[in-house]
Amino acid sequence: MKKSTSSVIVAFLCLFFISLAAGCSGRSVGGREQVTPNSAQDMVAFVDEAVAYALKNGDTVSQKEFSSDGGIFHRYGGEMYVYAYDYDGGCVAHGLYPDWVGQNKIGLKDPQGVHVIERLRDLAASPDNGGFLEYSWEDPATHKLGKKFGYCRRVNQNWWLGSGIYLPDKSKDALISFVHEAAVYGRSKGVETAAAEFQQKGGMFNRYGGEWYVSSYKFDGTCLSNLNNPEFVGKNELDLTDENGVRMIKALSDACKTNGSGFVNYSWKHPVTRKVMAQSAYCERVNGDWFVTAAMPASDAPTHTLYTDDADAGFRDVLVTMISQAKDIRLTIYELDDQAVVNAMVQAKQGGANVQVIFNYYSFVEGHKTDPNNNPDAGEGAVNTKSVFSSAPTPVPFVNANNYYAVTHQKTFIFDQNSAMIMSMNLQPSYFGGTRDFAILTTDQGEVQEALWVFNQDYQDSLTPKSDLQEESLLWSNGSPDGGTSRPKLTELINSATKSVAVYTEEIASYSASKPVDPILTALIDQANKPAPNAVNVQVITAEMSSNIKYDPNLPTRCYLTQNGVHANPMLTTPSLYMHAKMVLVDYGLPGARAYIGSVNLSPGSMDYNRELGIIVDEPEILDTLNAQFSADWPTTHPDPSQDCTETD
């Protein structure tokens, strides 16, 4: 698991890989030589040079040169080259794939559905004669996705050309280079031209899906550009303060006036989640009148954020906001018929977002299994989701999951390729405020990209080899006992405890005296029965799955665990709360404490045969919240009556 250290969410797209469509070539992992962050201007100059060469030498000569291996338009060891197309999408030159010449590539899409050549063509044909585009492509060597930053320009009425760069890994050094690039641009272009460029969504200084952008201010605090807060432009924001009283713009202004550049730490809203988070901003003086600045999450900001599904937590509002702001939305879901969430996805698709949904192959979204007009599990506000998606003015694409999996029980959103919401809750009206549930938003790029890779495999109805499930912190149930990572990682997590194990699981492996005991139950019992002083306090809360406890399928297992040293209690279902969470928290309060959150129950069907996803996290703030909730819930639970346990023996 990747370690993350302190306060709020963040870090979006970082490592990017090879594109087969346009832009640059090169290795997609560790050994690849990367161009520096300020090479966007090098790319623009390179494209401008190529256009000038084409206009001077004519179509035939220039197109031949652009396709020449090792020619004058192969730079940075072949990392930068020219691609060129006519306005119908026919390739007329390509520095990496000369065999593409003569082929029509207008339909070429990245895995997010972006029509790369068509979008670049439209930019070249626009009144601006060109523009910038971020797009993704799969590295065939790693099955990972990454971002490229491309720039194109019109040559004449017959064809256009472009090039691209790899975006660098995010770091403070990369932020410094990014801001320095903006300062150099400001000095060369002047304040009006530079400020206008900084304010362009999709412009040269709007990167990583919009997470990085440049703001500019006069030293007196007057805002010249702020893409994320356009209402600031023209206003004096010298006294703008964060929640801790930091005068952010004044601090930046002072740093630039005194030292020419510097870092300032403050808290401000994240552009996607709108959650306040710790940020580290860097600024550089352009000249004596103004400065430029950009921010990234503070170096100690974690990559995970916990959400709960309590009535007061507003999780529905969080999801609707994230859906409305995203340009790319992927969802794998077991149950979805909440009207607010469904409508938000329809509106996002109608607004131009790429939306794709995978439903469990026998779906609850058409109504409770068989009756599309009567879904007793959904509650007031439920809709027939597939009908709504199909009949929308811009239909929302969806597929049924591969029935290779006993159940596709996973509940995960992926937003803009740069964040993933890994949930235990379904998206039905009764679940918002009516269940004990948790979700983790991750912006760790290894985790996000693996989730995205699996989504694309599942959407295409392709199975996922276990060898492709490499992220240590992710738990995948993959359709067969030896094909996934959920069971071994949950077992390892339980076995690692030295002090305590706290478990929420809606369902738990069934116990029968006539059958072998499931190893996950053995792991819990073994921990509880270690010789003193090494015994581990093991507490398990399951759902009460029947109004008549004698028919609760979890009862025999709770009784067996209790008889063998584990504290295993049901959380009684009430009209306002159902225990639906899946969590394992080990060694709270000790170094090395960790917690699992996700869709995976501690049952063989869930761990071995379903499609499921969970995540292991270690941020202290998350563990504090989980422990506080479990500690509050435990006293409300009670052991099963001994008579009921006797009757199950």
MARGUBA-107356 format. One line per field, with one value per residue (C-alpha): residue number from 1; residue in one letter; x, y, z. Coordinates in pm, whole numbers, padded with zeros to 5 digits. Layout:
REM residues N
num	c(NUM, ...) .
residu	c(A, ...) .
c1	c(X, ...) .
c2	c(Y, ...) .
c3	c(Z, ...) .
REM end
This chain:
REM residues 649
num	c(1, 2, 3, 4, 5, 6, 7, 8, 9, 10, 11, 12, 13, 14, 15, 16, 17, 18, 19, 20, 21, 22, 23, 24, 25, 26, 27, 28, 29, 30, 31, 32, 33, 34, 35, 36, 37, 38, 39, 40, 41, 42, 43, 44, 45, 46, 47, 48, 49, 50, 51, 52, 53, 54, 55, 56, 57, 58, 59, 60, 61, 62, 63, 64, 65, 66, 67, 68, 69, 70, 71, 72, 73, 74, 75, 76, 77, 78, 79, 80, 81, 82, 83, 84, 85, 86, 87, 88, 89, 90, 91, 92, 93, 94, 95, 96, 97, 98, 99, 100, 101, 102, 103, 104, 105, 106, 107, 108, 109, 110, 111, 112, 113, 114, 115, 116, 117, 118, 119, 120, 121, 122, 123, 124, 125, 126, 127, 128, 129, 130, 131, 132, 133, 134, 135, 136, 137, 138, 139, 140, 141, 142, 143, 144, 145, 146, 147, 148, 149, 150, 151, 152, 153, 154, 155, 156, 157, 158, 159, 160, 161, 162, 163, 164, 165, 166, 167, 168, 169, 170, 171, 172, 173, 174, 175, 176, 177, 178, 179, 180, 181, 182, 183, 184, 185, 186, 187, 188, 189, 190, 191, 192, 193, 194, 195, 196, 197, 198, 199, 200, 201, 202, 203, 204, 205, 206, 207, 208, 209, 210, 211, 212, 213, 214, 215, 216, 217, 218, 219, 220, 221, 222, 223, 224, 225, 226, 227, 228, 229, 230, 231, 232, 233, 234, 235, 236, 237, 238, 239, 240, 241, 242, 243, 244, 245, 246, 247, 248, 249, 250, 251, 252, 253, 254, 255, 256, 257, 258, 259, 260, 261, 262, 263, 264, 265, 266, 267, 268, 269, 270, 271, 272, 273, 274, 275, 276, 277, 278, 279, 280, 281, 282, 283, 284, 285, 286, 287, 288, 289, 290, 291, 292, 293, 294, 295, 296, 297, 298, 299, 300, 301, 302, 303, 304, 305, 306, 307, 308, 309, 310, 311, 312, 313, 314, 315, 316, 317, 318, 319, 320, 321, 322, 323, 324, 325, 326, 327, 328, 329, 330, 331, 332, 333, 334, 335, 336, 337, 338, 339, 340, 341, 342, 343, 344, 345, 346, 347, 348, 349, 350, 351, 352, 353, 354, 355, 356, 357, 358, 359, 360, 361, 362, 363, 364, 365, 366, 367, 368, 369, 370, 371, 372, 373, 374, 375, 376, 377, 378, 379, 380, 381, 382, 383, 384, 385, 386, 387, 388, 389, 390, 391, 392, 393, 394, 395, 396, 397, 398, 399, 400, 401, 402, 403, 404, 405, 406, 407, 408, 409, 410, 411, 412, 413, 414, 415, 416, 417, 418, 419, 420, 421, 422, 423, 424, 425, 426, 427, 428, 429, 430, 431, 432, 433, 434, 435, 436, 437, 438, 439, 440, 441, 442, 443, 444, 445, 446, 447, 448, 449, 450, 451, 452, 453, 454, 455, 456, 457, 458, 459, 460, 461, 462, 463, 464, 465, 466, 467, 468, 469, 470, 471, 472, 473, 474, 475, 476, 477, 478, 479, 480, 481, 482, 483, 484, 485, 486, 487, 488, 489, 490, 491, 492, 493, 494, 495, 496, 497, 498, 499, 500, 501, 502, 503, 504, 505, 506, 507, 508, 509, 510, 511, 512, 513, 514, 515, 516, 517, 518, 519, 520, 521, 522, 523, 524, 525, 526, 527, 528, 529, 530, 531, 532, 533, 534, 535, 536, 537, 538, 539, 540, 541, 542, 543, 544, 545, 546, 547, 548, 549, 550, 551, 552, 553, 554, 555, 556, 557, 558, 559, 560, 561, 562, 563, 564, 565, 566, 567, 568, 569, 570, 571, 572, 573, 574, 575, 576, 577, 578, 579, 580, 581, 582, 583, 584, 585, 586, 587, 588, 589, 590, 591, 592, 593, 594, 595, 596, 597, 598, 599, 600, 601, 602, 603, 604, 605, 606, 607, 608, 609, 610, 611, 612, 613, 614, 615, 616, 617, 618, 619, 620, 621, 622, 623, 624, 625, 626, 627, 628, 629, 630, 631, 632, 633, 634, 635, 636, 637, 638, 639, 640, 641, 642, 643, 644, 645, 646, 647, 648, 649) .
residu	c(M, K, K, S, T, S, S, V, I, V, A, F, L, C, L, F, F, I, S, L, A, A, G, C, S, G, R, S, V, G, G, R, E, Q, V, T, P, N, S, A, Q, D, M, V, A, F, V, D, E, A, V, A, Y, A, L, K, N, G, D, T, V, S, Q, K, E, F, S, S, D, G, G, I, F, H, R, Y, G, G, E, M, Y, V, Y, A, Y, D, Y, D, G, G, C, V, A, H, G, L, Y, P, D, W, V, G, Q, N, K, I, G, L, K, D, P, Q, G, V, H, V, I, E, R, L, R, D, L, A, A, S, P, D, N, G, G, F, L, E, Y, S, W, E, D, P, A, T, H, K, L, G, K, K, F, G, Y, C, R, R, V, N, Q, N, W, W, L, G, S, G, I, Y, L, P, D, K, S, K, D, A, L, I, S, F, V, H, E, A, A, V, Y, G, R, S, K, G, V, E, T, A, A, A, E, F, Q, Q, K, G, G, M, F, N, R, Y, G, G, E, W, Y, V, S, S, Y, K, F, D, G, T, C, L, S, N, L, N, N, P, E, F, V, G, K, N, E, L, D, L, T, D, E, N, G, V, R, M, I, K, A, L, S, D, A, C, K, T, N, G, S, G, F, V, N, Y, S, W, K, H, P, V, T, R, K, V, M, A, Q, S, A, Y, C, E, R, V, N, G, D, W, F, V, T, A, A, M, P, A, S, D, A, P, T, H, T, L, Y, T, D, D, A, D, A, G, F, R, D, V, L, V, T, M, I, S, Q, A, K, D, I, R, L, T, I, Y, E, L, D, D, Q, A, V, V, N, A, M, V, Q, A, K, Q, G, G, A, N, V, Q, V, I, F, N, Y, Y, S, F, V, E, G, H, K, T, D, P, N, N, N, P, D, A, G, E, G, A, V, N, T, K, S, V, F, S, S, A, P, T, P, V, P, F, V, N, A, N, N, Y, Y, A, V, T, H, Q, K, T, F, I, F, D, Q, N, S, A, M, I, M, S, M, N, L, Q, P, S, Y, F, G, G, T, R, D, F, A, I, L, T, T, D, Q, G, E, V, Q, E, A, L, W, V, F, N, Q, D, Y, Q, D, S, L, T, P, K, S, D, L, Q, E, E, S, L, L, W, S, N, G, S, P, D, G, G, T, S, R, P, K, L, T, E, L, I, N, S, A, T, K, S, V, A, V, Y, T, E, E, I, A, S, Y, S, A, S, K, P, V, D, P, I, L, T, A, L, I, D, Q, A, N, K, P, A, P, N, A, V, N, V, Q, V, I, T, A, E, M, S, S, N, I, K, Y, D, P, N, L, P, T, R, C, Y, L, T, Q, N, G, V, H, A, N, P, M, L, T, T, P, S, L, Y, M, H, A, K, M, V, L, V, D, Y, G, L, P, G, A, R, A, Y, I, G, S, V, N, L, S, P, G, S, M, D, Y, N, R, E, L, G, I, I, V, D, E, P, E, I, L, D, T, L, N, A, Q, F, S, A, D, W, P, T, T, H, P, D, P, S, Q, D, C, T, E, T, D) .
c1	c(00000, 00127, 00179, 00010, 00067, -00160, -00462, -00691, -00748, -00570, -00305, -00473, -00309, 00059, 00217, 00128, 00205, 00231, -00026, -00092, -00288, -00093, 00166, 00486, 00623, 00841, 00845, 00558, 00720, 01024, 01291, 01116, 01291, 01043, 01041, 01046, 00729, 00814, 00831, 00476, 00632, 00895, 00608, 00433, 00756, 00815, 00469, 00508, 00840, 00679, 00400, 00654, 00853, 00539, 00441, 00790, 00855, 00508, 00287, 00477, 00825, 00716, 00491, 00771, 01010, 00765, 00738, 01112, 01266, 01549, 01463, 01493, 01153, 01253, 01363, 01449, 01566, 01243, 01021, 00882, 00770, 00501, 00173, -00045, -00395, -00635, -00972, -01146, -00911, -00679, -00321, -00078, 00233, 00335, 00676, 00608, 00372, 00459, 00249, -00057, -00012, -00306, -00530, -00831, -00812, -01107, -01274, -00970, -01074, -00890, -01029, -01244, -01423, -01243, -01222, -00860, -00810, -01156, -01107, -00764, -00902, -01180, -00927, -00717, -01024, -01148, -01108, -00812, -00633, -00539, -00531, -00447, -00597, -00539, -00622, -00548, -00429, -00342, 00020, 00016, 00315, 00147, -00227, -00224, -00366, -00200, -00242, -00078, -00080, -00116, -00105, -00216, -00223, -00377, -00129, -00370, -00719, -00611, -00435, -00317, -00041, 00042, 00268, 00251, 00438, 00412, 00302, 00556, 00500, 00347, 00585, 00694, 00975, 00722, 00508, 00807, 00881, 00516, 00502, 00839, 00710, 00415, 00645, 00863, 00550, 00431, 00759, 00764, 00396, 00304, 00043, -00271, -00188, -00055, -00350, -00591, -00408, -00405, -00783, -00841, -00997, -00811, -00528, -00154, -00157, -00460, -00331, -00405, -00771, -00785, -00636, -00326, -00383, -00205, -00346, -00193, -00211, -00077, 00129, -00150, -00374, -00576, -00659, -00559, -00660, -00801, -00955, -01108, -01250, -01331, -01535, -01206, -01080, -01061, -01116, -00866, -00817, -00524, -00723, -00864, -00823, -00852, -01030, -00721, -00691, -00404, -00413, -00328, -00277, -00089, 00143, 00211, 00263, 00506, 00703, 00743, 00829, 01084, 01246, 01123, 00948, 00842, 00593, 00288, 00071, -00301, -00635, -00876, -01150, -01061, -01189, -01365, -01490, -01516, -01377, -01137, -00789, -00433, -00252, 00103, 00117, 00427, 00464, 00718, 00758, 00709, 00829, 00784, 00409, 00272, 00333, 00202, 00110, -00022, -00102, -00095, -00200, 00035, 00306, 00154, -00198, -00332, -00469, -00778, -01094, -01363, -01734, -02018, -02378, -02540, -02847, -02653, -02348, -02498, -02331, -02598, -02516, -02144, -02202, -02439, -02186, -01899, -02107, -02211, -01850, -01690, -01628, -01574, -01783, -01748, -01971, -01983, -02286, -02502, -02812, -02885, -03225, -03191, -03359, -03112, -02808, -02968, -03078, -02731, -02579, -02835, -02764, -02389, -02422, -02644, -02386, -02115, -01957, -01849, -02065, -02048, -02221, -02184, -02484, -02497, -02605, -02936, -03016, -03211, -03222, -03535, -03719, -03680, -03547, -03862, -04111, -03999, -04277, -04240, -03902, -03953, -03581, -03556, -03800, -03954, -03772, -03669, -03674, -03646, -03284, -03235, -03553, -03444, -03096, -03229, -03499, -03293, -03243, -02879, -02895, -02655, -02453, -02469, -02391, -02479, -02184, -02032, -02222, -01888, -01909, -02173, -02272, -02121, -02147, -01881, -01987, -01732, -01735, -01432, -01424, -01212, -00956, -00807, -01020, -01223, -01500, -01486, -01811, -01987, -02327, -02572, -02727, -03090, -03301, -03320, -02941, -02886, -02913, -03071, -02767, -02435, -02201, -01867, -01686, -01328, -01236, -00888, -00669, -00372, -00294, -00185, -00517, -00723, -00555, -00593, -00962, -00998, -00816, -01047, -01353, -01253, -01197, -01535, -01713, -01573, -01682, -01318, -01191, -00907, -00603, -00496, -00148, -00289, -00413, -00092, -00195, -00112, -00385, -00672, -00875, -01037, -01284, -01229, -01475, -01284, -01120, -00769, -00828, -00875, -00697, -00982, -00954, -00572, -00552, -00838, -00682, -00343, -00498, -00667, -00355, -00140, -00326, -00145, -00406, -00750, -00969, -01301, -01526, -01843, -01979, -02334, -02293, -02040, -01925, -02186, -02106, -02228, -02096, -02115, -01896, -01537, -01496, -01423, -01060, -01167, -01353, -01050, -00834, -01066, -01077, -00701, -00638, -00886, -00729, -00362, -00206, -00199, -00064, -00080, -00453, -00626, -00962, -01180, -01520, -01757, -02081, -02305, -02641, -02960, -03088, -03430, -03695, -03709, -03359, -03399, -03401, -03105, -02842, -02566, -02685, -02505, -02175, -02211, -02285, -01985, -01752, -01882, -01835, -01474, -01364, -01476, -01724, -01980, -02305, -02583, -02675, -03050, -03227, -03446, -03675, -03392, -03079, -02959, -02604, -02466, -02100, -01797, -01494, -01198, -01000, -00685, -00466, -00631, -00405, -00087, 00178, 00081, -00295, -00492, -00848, -01028, -01337, -01527, -01800, -01651, -01830, -01647, -01826, -01699, -01939, -01823, -01452, -01422, -01691, -01822, -01681, -01597, -01356, -01218, -00929, -00691, -00605, -00397, -00465, -00503, -00802, -00989, -00901, -01015, -01357, -01400, -01301, -01533, -01826, -01756, -01712, -02047, -02222, -02084, -02275, -02601, -02542, -02604, -02490, -02735, -02946, -02784, -03109, -03105, -02745, -02824, -03096, -02849, -02599) .
c2	c(00000, 00344, 00554, 00890, 01130, 01401, 01610, 01637, 01487, 01549, 01462, 01389, 01272, 01204, 00926, 00904, 00657, 00596, 00714, 00528, 00811, 01133, 01325, 01174, 00827, 00667, 00427, 00455, 00351, 00421, 00421, 00659, 00987, 01263, 01610, 01882, 02058, 02381, 02196, 02300, 02613, 02397, 02194, 02509, 02636, 02295, 02288, 02647, 02553, 02256, 02474, 02726, 02444, 02311, 02652, 02708, 02365, 02255, 01962, 01676, 01760, 01850, 01548, 01319, 01487, 01463, 01086, 01038, 00833, 01036, 01343, 01704, 01686, 01403, 01571, 01470, 01128, 01070, 01183, 01469, 01432, 01554, 01390, 01534, 01470, 01605, 01737, 01407, 01230, 01079, 01053, 01234, 01213, 01047, 01053, 00746, 00538, 00610, 00307, 00504, 00734, 00684, 00543, 00730, 00770, 01003, 00743, 00687, 00716, 00698, 00463, 00744, 00784, 01102, 01117, 01228, 01301, 01449, 01682, 01793, 01840, 02060, 02272, 02314, 02409, 02658, 03036, 03006, 02783, 02530, 02452, 02214, 01877, 01635, 01275, 00928, 00604, 00263, 00157, -00196, -00286, -00196, -00181, 00158, 00483, 00820, 01175, 01338, 01709, 01775, 02091, 02127, 02398, 02444, 02436, 02527, 02439, 02082, 01961, 02029, 01900, 01861, 01717, 01632, 01582, 01363, 01551, 01509, 01345, 01589, 01720, 02048, 02063, 02020, 02296, 02529, 02458, 02509, 02849, 02948, 02859, 03091, 03370, 03335, 03342, 03654, 03833, 03744, 03807, 04086, 04100, 04124, 03836, 03618, 03680, 03599, 03271, 03182, 03228, 02983, 02653, 02402, 02648, 02606, 02655, 02443, 02092, 01763, 01787, 02143, 02070, 02278, 02629, 02963, 03264, 03609, 03919, 04267, 04327, 04541, 04231, 04299, 03969, 03947, 03583, 03299, 03021, 02838, 03157, 03384, 03612, 03732, 03884, 04261, 04264, 04335, 04014, 04124, 04051, 03717, 03475, 03101, 02924, 02963, 03336, 03318, 03620, 03410, 03671, 03907, 03624, 03536, 03900, 03950, 03636, 03750, 04110, 04006, 03700, 03690, 03359, 03127, 02884, 02973, 02714, 02766, 02586, 02628, 02443, 02160, 02237, 01900, 01797, 02154, 02022, 02254, 02107, 02200, 02348, 02448, 02741, 02860, 03208, 03388, 03757, 03838, 04196, 04484, 04500, 04147, 03782, 03437, 03149, 02793, 02548, 02178, 01976, 02021, 01758, 01594, 01574, 01217, 01062, 00919, 01076, 00896, 00952, 00807, 00743, 00884, 01104, 01420, 01342, 01460, 01185, 01205, 01576, 01496, 01245, 01472, 01756, 01535, 01394, 01743, 01866, 01565, 01528, 01154, 00930, 00551, 00356, -00011, -00066, -00337, -00126, 00220, 00383, 00697, 00971, 01248, 01039, 00904, 01252, 01392, 01127, 01195, 01569, 01508, 01301, 01564, 01828, 01645, 01425, 01073, 00845, 00465, 00229, -00141, -00301, -00638, -00884, -00947, -00593, -00430, -00106, -00207, -00268, -00530, -00822, -00886, -00601, -00269, -00082, -00224, -00205, -00250, -00212, 00123, 00343, 00672, 00850, 00541, 00531, 00267, 00351, 00160, 00312, 00662, 00610, 00467, 00728, 01035, 01296, 01189, 00824, 00711, 00406, 00100, -00270, -00571, -00726, -01054, -01340, -01513, -01336, -01484, -01125, -00793, -00644, -00374, -00012, 00228, 00564, 00677, 01049, 01209, 00925, 01089, 00987, 00685, 00657, 00303, 00242, -00015, 00150, 00108, 00406, 00372, 00623, 00404, 00386, 00761, 00816, 00476, 00250, 00216, 00248, 00398, 00514, 00610, 00867, 00790, 01007, 00770, 00723, 00362, 00278, 00492, 00363, -00001, 00057, 00221, -00062, -00320, -00109, -00101, -00477, -00535, -00293, -00483, -00813, -00922, -01115, -00973, -01193, -01191, -01091, -00751, -00679, -00529, -00251, -00363, -00149, -00274, -00589, -00748, -01034, -01169, -01452, -01756, -01859, -01845, -01547, -01258, -01082, -01012, -01329, -01337, -00965, -00972, -01279, -01110, -00795, -00994, -01202, -00887, -00761, -00758, -00580, -00552, -00639, -00458, -00587, -00468, -00720, -00736, -01105, -01349, -01696, -01948, -02209, -02565, -02842, -03078, -02868, -02739, -02407, -02116, -02002, -01641, -01756, -01955, -01644, -01447, -01731, -01787, -01422, -01421, -01735, -01641, -01716, -01421, -01158, -01182, -01242, -01004, -00844, -00945, -00779, -00852, -00671, -00831, -00728, -00871, -01017, -01137, -00990, -01335, -01395, -01770, -01721, -01485, -01663, -01493, -01639, -01979, -01812, -01550, -01828, -02032, -01731, -01638, -01992, -01971, -01645, -01386, -01116, -01140, -00945, -00841, -00476, -00478, -00336, -00036, 00174, 00430, 00215, -00107, -00240, -00264, -00166, -00378, -00278, -00438, -00211, -00357, -00231, 00109, 00339, 00146, 00208, 00017, 00047, -00005, -00041, -00206, -00041, -00163, -00385, -00720, -00910, -01173, -01450, -01697, -01576, -01218, -01292, -01570, -01559, -01205, -00895, -00676, -00397, -00276, -00064, -00064, 00278, 00401, 00776, 00853, 01082, 00803, 00545, 00785, 00823, 00451, 00365, 00630, 00494, 00133, 00226, 00407, 00116, -00168, -00085, -00086, -00448, -00752, -01114, -01363, -01539, -01867, -02050, -01937, -02046, -02384, -02436, -02376, -02638) .
c3	c(00000, -00080, 00231, 00255, 00534, 00654, 00601, 00301, -00043, -00357, -00618, -00943, -01267, -01228, -01430, -01794, -02062, -02433, -02687, -03007, -03159, -03168, -02975, -02843, -02819, -02559, -02267, -02028, -01704, -01495, -01762, -02000, -02057, -01982, -02128, -01868, -01750, -01933, -02264, -02355, -02501, -02670, -02817, -02942, -03095, -03251, -03409, -03528, -03685, -03859, -03998, -04127, -04288, -04458, -04591, -04726, -04879, -04986, -04897, -05062, -04937, -04582, -04534, -04647, -04403, -04112, -04168, -04199, -03920, -03772, -03977, -03869, -03695, -03465, -03140, -02785, -02896, -03086, -02794, -03004, -03364, -03605, -03701, -03977, -04114, -04369, -04252, -04322, -04081, -04339, -04213, -04445, -04225, -03898, -03737, -03523, -03738, -04104, -04205, -04094, -04393, -04626, -04352, -04216, -03838, -03777, -03555, -03335, -02969, -02641, -02373, -02232, -02562, -02669, -03049, -03051, -03421, -03461, -03162, -03282, -03634, -03498, -03309, -03623, -03826, -03566, -03599, -03360, -03618, -03350, -02980, -02697, -02605, -02320, -02395, -02266, -02415, -02290, -02268, -02413, -02194, -01864, -01935, -01763, -01890, -01897, -02018, -02316, -02385, -02756, -02966, -03327, -03596, -03938, -04227, -04506, -04623, -04698, -04383, -04030, -03805, -03440, -03176, -02806, -02483, -02178, -01871, -01589, -01256, -01010, -00749, -00597, -00851, -01131, -00979, -00966, -01332, -01425, -01255, -01400, -01746, -01685, -01567, -01876, -02091, -01911, -01971, -02340, -02418, -02180, -01907, -02123, -02356, -02074, -01840, -02123, -02192, -01822, -01817, -02103, -02010, -02223, -02283, -02254, -01876, -01794, -01727, -01554, -01640, -01507, -01166, -01241, -01365, -01331, -01151, -01177, -00959, -00936, -00627, -00484, -00485, -00802, -00969, -01335, -01390, -01185, -01391, -01095, -00940, -01236, -01011, -00860, -01188, -01165, -00790, -00516, -00317, -00100, 00216, 00098, 00391, 00431, 00715, 00935, 00879, 00630, 00395, 00093, -00181, 00050, 00156, -00209, -00301, -00013, -00104, -00465, -00376, -00116, -00271, -00629, -00563, -00285, -00136, 00072, 00245, 00297, 00279, -00010, -00195, -00427, -00778, -00812, -00468, -00333, -00007, 00173, 00163, 00250, -00050, -00123, -00365, -00548, -00693, -00911, -00990, -01358, -01324, -01082, -01142, -01117, -01032, -01124, -00896, -00900, -00624, -00557, -00254, 00040, 00046, 00352, 00210, 00194, -00118, 00053, 00195, 00394, 00337, 00542, 00443, 00755, 00726, 00805, 00593, 00262, 00060, -00211, -00252, -00272, -00552, -00745, -00726, -00841, -01127, -01240, -01245, -01413, -01786, -01767, -01541, -01507, -01270, -01176, -00955, -00803, -00738, -00888, -00894, -00683, -00885, -00793, -00889, -01207, -01318, -01250, -01478, -01752, -01731, -01736, -02054, -02213, -02123, -02316, -02048, -02130, -01914, -01901, -01659, -01580, -01409, -01237, -01507, -01329, -01243, -00965, -01162, -01351, -01027, -00761, -00970, -01172, -01127, -01282, -01107, -00758, -00590, -00216, -00146, -00318, -00131, -00230, -00512, -00705, -01084, -01356, -01432, -01756, -01898, -01795, -01942, -02269, -02324, -02232, -02510, -02506, -02398, -02126, -02240, -02014, -02029, -01818, -01642, -01750, -01586, -01532, -01197, -00967, -00885, -00987, -00641, -00690, -00623, -00772, -00949, -01151, -01225, -01499, -01484, -01176, -00880, -00776, -00517, -00377, -00190, 00025, -00037, -00318, -00491, -00389, -00196, 00112, 00134, 00166, 00539, 00598, 00631, 00804, 00507, 00407, 00094, 00017, -00246, -00376, -00593, -00576, -00942, -00914, -00753, -00992, -01306, -01202, -01125, -01465, -01640, -01481, -01565, -01931, -01931, -01768, -01999, -02297, -02137, -02107, -01806, -01597, -01525, -01161, -01280, -01382, -01027, -00893, -00653, -00301, -00146, -00368, -00300, -00605, -00613, -00960, -01019, -00897, -00567, -00711, -00940, -00698, -00416, -00169, 00039, 00077, 00156, 00408, 00571, 00583, 00731, 01009, 01075, 01102, 01410, 01742, 01954, 01799, 01503, 01450, 01172, 01004, 00753, 00630, 00549, 00688, 00586, 00693, 00956, 00963, 01184, 00888, 00659, 00670, 00849, 00618, 00661, 00720, 01033, 01142, 01108, 01339, 01594, 01588, 01664, 01953, 02102, 02102, 02441, 02681, 02665, 02284, 02247, 02010, 02090, 01793, 01757, 01468, 01385, 01123, 00986, 01127, 00801, 00915, 01142, 01300, 01437, 01400, 01023, 01015, 00796, 00996, 01327, 01316, 01234, 01509, 01755, 01640, 01663, 02008, 02134, 02016, 02175, 01918, 02018, 01735, 01762, 01526, 01472, 01499, 01196, 01273, 01051, 01023, 01003, 00838, 00887, 00534, 00587, 00504, 00715, 00891, 01125, 01282, 01566, 01605, 01805, 01726, 01459, 01148, 01203, 00881, 00764, 00476, 00321, 00015, -00123, -00013, 00262, 00467, 00281, 00020, -00250, -00205, -00169, -00425, -00693, -00732, -00895, -00594, -00504, -00173, -00053, 00245, 00392, 00684, 00722, 01095, 01035, 00855, 01119, 01394, 01229, 01170, 01526, 01669, 01469, 01561, 01927, 01920, 01747, 01957, 02279, 02081, 01976, 02196, 02186, 02042, 02305, 02408, 02340, 01976, 01944, 02094, 01838, 01554, 01671) .
REM end
